[in-house]
Amino acid sequence: MSMTTEATKPVKTNAARLLDSLGIAYEVRTYQVDPDDLSAISVARKIDMPTEQVFKTLLTRAIPTPGQRETPHFFAVIPGDAELDLKKLAHAASVKKIELASLRDVEPLTGYVRGGVTVMAARTAFPAYVDETIELHEAVSVSAGQRGTQLVLSPADYLRATGATLSDLTKATHHADSAVEGE
């Protein structure tokens, strides 16, 4: 059920413009948005890609320590069939503890709404960490910066466009049920 740019010609997003400016090849895939199900599993089904190749972007923040005035934020980019391991991200980011950012903070900090968050061309260029499994695939899908639009590109090009750091970010059990997910 995936549709490509030839069929609908979606509005070009800032993330796509960034890729264009870097000379990076990508494919746009659009899908019908279900506001009640913004999961990566649902998106993967709609764009006809395995869930482990559809990467979701989460905004996190360091938990402040006493006396700390500012808390740094980080993007975590993980496979759609995985769960973020906050301890692993904290270790990668060299902070004591991390939590998911409040949903009310996501749009003001990133410029993107839930279900459309991407590292590329975000309002603030927070440090980004991407799960090392991204390198297992020839192509991956990430949000184009709006709900209903995904960008498919090579992992190397994604890493080049985002400047993300590769790290082990997921809980160990994430691949146990992925074989059934794509059916």
C-alpha positions as CSV (number, residue, x, y, z in Angstrom):
1,M,0.0,0.0,0.0
2,S,2.9,2.4,-0.3
3,M,2.7,5.4,-2.6
4,T,5.6,7.2,-4.0
5,T,6.2,10.8,-5.1
6,E,5.1,10.0,-8.6
7,A,1.6,9.3,-7.4
8,T,0.9,12.2,-5.1
9,K,3.8,14.6,-5.1
10,P,3.9,15.4,-1.4
11,V,5.1,18.8,-0.1
12,K,8.9,18.9,0.1
13,T,9.9,18.8,3.8
14,N,12.9,20.6,5.4
15,A,14.5,17.2,5.9
16,A,14.2,16.4,2.2
17,R,15.6,19.9,1.4
18,L,18.6,19.1,3.7
19,L,19.2,15.8,1.8
20,D,18.9,17.6,-1.5
21,S,21.5,20.2,-0.4
22,L,23.9,17.4,0.6
23,G,23.4,15.6,-2.8
24,I,21.9,12.6,-1.0
25,A,19.6,10.3,-2.9
26,Y,16.4,9.2,-1.2
27,E,12.9,8.0,-1.9
28,V,9.8,9.6,-0.5
29,R,7.0,7.2,0.7
30,T,3.7,8.6,1.8
31,Y,1.0,6.8,3.7
32,Q,-2.4,7.4,5.3
33,V,-2.0,8.7,8.9
34,D,-4.1,7.1,11.6
35,P,-3.9,9.6,14.5
36,D,-4.7,6.8,16.9
37,D,-1.8,4.6,15.8
38,L,1.4,6.5,15.0
39,S,3.6,3.5,15.8
40,A,6.6,2.5,13.6
41,I,5.0,-0.9,13.3
42,S,2.0,0.6,11.6
43,V,4.1,2.9,9.4
44,A,6.3,-0.1,8.3
45,R,3.2,-2.0,7.2
46,K,1.8,1.0,5.3
47,I,5.1,1.7,3.4
48,D,5.8,-2.0,2.8
49,M,9.1,-2.2,4.7
50,P,10.2,-4.5,7.5
51,T,9.7,-2.9,10.9
52,E,13.4,-3.3,11.8
53,Q,14.2,-1.0,8.8
54,V,11.8,1.8,9.8
55,F,13.7,3.9,12.4
56,K,11.8,6.0,14.9
57,T,13.2,9.2,16.4
58,L,12.7,9.9,20.1
59,L,13.5,13.1,22.0
60,T,15.1,12.5,25.4
61,R,16.6,14.7,28.1
62,A,19.1,14.2,30.8
63,I,17.6,14.1,34.3
64,P,18.9,17.2,36.1
65,T,21.2,16.8,39.1
66,P,20.8,19.1,42.1
67,G,21.9,22.6,41.2
68,Q,22.0,21.9,37.5
69,R,20.2,24.7,35.6
70,E,20.0,23.3,32.1
71,T,19.3,19.8,31.0
72,P,20.7,18.6,27.7
73,H,18.4,17.0,25.2
74,F,19.3,14.1,22.8
75,F,17.7,12.4,19.9
76,A,17.6,8.6,20.0
77,V,17.0,6.8,16.7
78,I,16.1,3.2,17.0
79,P,14.4,0.4,14.9
80,G,10.7,0.4,14.9
81,D,10.6,-3.1,16.5
82,A,12.9,-2.1,19.4
83,E,12.6,-0.4,22.7
84,L,15.0,2.3,23.8
85,D,17.3,1.3,26.7
86,L,17.7,4.6,28.6
87,K,20.7,3.4,30.5
88,K,22.6,2.6,27.3
89,L,21.7,6.0,25.9
90,A,22.9,7.7,29.1
91,H,26.2,5.8,28.8
92,A,26.6,6.8,25.1
93,A,25.8,10.4,25.9
94,S,28.0,10.5,29.0
95,V,25.3,11.6,31.4
96,K,24.1,10.0,34.6
97,K,20.4,9.4,33.7
98,I,18.1,10.0,30.8
99,E,14.3,10.1,30.4
100,L,12.0,10.6,27.4
101,A,11.2,14.3,26.9
102,S,7.7,15.4,27.8
103,L,5.3,15.2,24.8
104,R,4.5,18.9,25.3
105,D,8.1,19.8,24.8
106,V,8.7,17.8,21.6
107,E,7.2,20.3,19.1
108,P,8.6,23.5,20.7
109,L,12.1,22.0,20.8
110,T,12.2,20.1,17.5
111,G,9.6,21.9,15.3
112,Y,8.0,18.5,14.7
113,V,4.8,16.9,16.0
114,R,4.7,13.4,17.5
115,G,4.8,10.9,14.7
116,G,6.8,13.2,12.5
117,V,10.0,13.8,14.5
118,T,13.3,13.6,12.6
119,V,16.8,14.6,13.4
120,M,17.2,16.3,10.1
121,A,16.5,20.0,10.0
122,A,15.1,20.0,13.6
123,R,14.6,23.4,15.2
124,T,17.5,22.7,17.5
125,A,20.4,20.4,16.5
126,F,20.5,18.2,19.6
127,P,23.1,15.5,19.6
128,A,21.8,12.4,17.9
129,Y,22.5,8.7,18.7
130,V,21.4,6.0,16.4
131,D,21.2,2.3,17.1
132,E,24.1,0.4,15.6
133,T,21.8,-2.0,13.8
134,I,21.1,0.7,11.2
135,E,24.3,-0.6,9.5
136,L,22.7,-4.0,8.9
137,H,20.4,-2.7,6.2
138,E,20.9,-1.5,2.6
139,A,18.1,1.1,3.1
140,V,16.2,2.5,6.1
141,S,13.2,4.7,6.5
142,V,12.9,7.7,8.8
143,S,10.3,10.4,9.2
144,A,10.5,13.2,6.6
145,G,9.4,15.7,9.3
146,Q,5.7,15.4,8.9
147,R,3.2,12.6,9.6
148,G,2.4,10.5,6.6
149,T,5.8,11.0,4.9
150,Q,8.9,8.8,5.2
151,L,12.3,9.1,3.6
152,V,14.1,5.9,2.5
153,L,17.8,6.2,2.2
154,S,21.1,4.4,2.9
155,P,22.3,4.2,6.5
156,A,25.6,5.8,5.5
157,D,23.8,8.8,4.0
158,Y,21.5,9.1,7.0
159,L,24.6,9.1,9.3
160,R,26.2,11.7,7.0
161,A,23.1,14.0,7.0
162,T,22.6,13.8,10.8
163,G,26.1,13.5,12.2
164,A,24.6,10.9,14.5
165,T,26.8,8.7,16.7
166,L,26.4,5.0,16.4
167,S,25.7,3.1,19.6
168,D,24.0,0.1,21.1
169,L,20.7,1.8,22.3
170,T,18.1,-0.9,22.4
171,K,16.9,-3.5,24.9
172,A,18.3,-6.9,24.0
173,T,14.9,-8.6,23.4
174,H,13.8,-6.5,20.4
175,H,14.3,-9.0,17.6
176,A,12.5,-12.0,19.1
177,D,9.1,-11.2,17.5
178,S,10.2,-9.2,14.4
179,A,9.8,-12.1,12.0
180,V,6.1,-12.2,12.6
181,E,5.6,-8.4,12.5
182,G,6.0,-7.9,8.7
183,E,3.4,-10.4,7.7
